[in-house]
Amino acid sequence: MRKAEIKRNTKETRIACTVNLDGKGQSEISTGIGFFDHMLEIVSHHSLIDIKLKAQGDTHVDLHHTVEDVGYAIANAIAKALGD
């Protein structure tokens, strides 16, 4: 199966992301940003990619770093799961 796990830690965020490209569209997503969680759940559901993601970020300052780093983590996990 095409699966991958990525951990991304920066000064502003700590992210753990697992994807299964051959999934059923199931998700467990927690970013601390409710609307963003909802949108990622929809991506998972409609793409049939299972996504498990936990992000902790400096949301007390701004949402930007968390959203940006989650995007990097998911993209890297998908690229890793696709392989060559």
ABEGO torsion letter per residue (X at the ends): XBBBBBBBBBAABBBBBBBBAABAGBBBBBAGBAAAAAAAAAAAAAAGBBBBBBBBBBAAABAAAAAAAAAAAAAAAAAAAAEX
